[in-house]
Amino acid sequence: MGSHLDVWLDYITIRINPIDKVKIEKFEHIKSYELPSYYQNIIKKKLS
């Protein structure tokens, strides 16, 4: 494995303009992935 490990897939809509600068308009969580067994020890608390 390299330094990048995907554990989720999200879509984020961001609007950038000169007045308001940056605004997150929409956040949508699409999918979660399980961590590989050799990374399970880094989980501090399971999410419900």
C-alpha positions as CSV (number, residue, x, y, z in Angstrom):
1,M,0.0,0.0,0.0
2,G,1.0,3.5,-0.6
3,S,0.3,6.6,1.4
4,H,-3.3,6.9,0.0
5,L,-6.1,4.6,1.3
6,D,-9.7,5.2,0.2
7,V,-12.2,4.7,3.0
8,W,-15.1,6.7,1.7
9,L,-16.6,8.2,-1.5
10,D,-18.2,11.7,-1.2
11,Y,-19.5,14.3,-3.7
12,I,-18.9,17.9,-2.7
13,T,-20.3,20.9,-4.6
14,I,-18.2,24.1,-4.0
15,R,-19.0,27.6,-5.2
16,I,-16.1,30.0,-5.6
17,N,-16.7,33.7,-6.3
18,P,-14.9,37.0,-5.6
19,I,-17.4,38.2,-3.0
20,D,-18.1,35.3,-0.7
21,K,-14.8,33.5,-1.5
22,V,-15.5,29.7,-1.1
23,K,-18.8,28.1,-0.1
24,I,-19.7,24.5,0.3
25,E,-23.1,24.2,-1.3
26,K,-23.7,20.5,-1.0
27,F,-22.1,17.5,0.7
28,E,-23.2,14.0,-0.2
29,H,-21.7,10.8,1.4
30,I,-21.9,8.1,-1.3
31,K,-20.2,5.0,0.1
32,S,-17.9,3.8,2.9
33,Y,-15.3,1.1,2.6
34,E,-13.9,-1.2,5.3
35,L,-10.3,-0.7,6.4
36,P,-8.0,-3.6,5.5
37,S,-7.3,-6.0,8.4
38,Y,-3.8,-4.6,8.9
39,Y,-5.2,-1.1,9.6
40,Q,-8.0,-2.2,12.0
41,N,-5.9,-1.4,15.0
42,I,-6.0,2.3,14.2
43,I,-9.8,2.5,14.9
44,K,-10.3,4.2,18.3
45,K,-14.2,3.9,18.4
46,K,-16.6,2.2,16.0
47,L,-19.2,4.5,14.5
48,S,-22.8,3.4,14.6
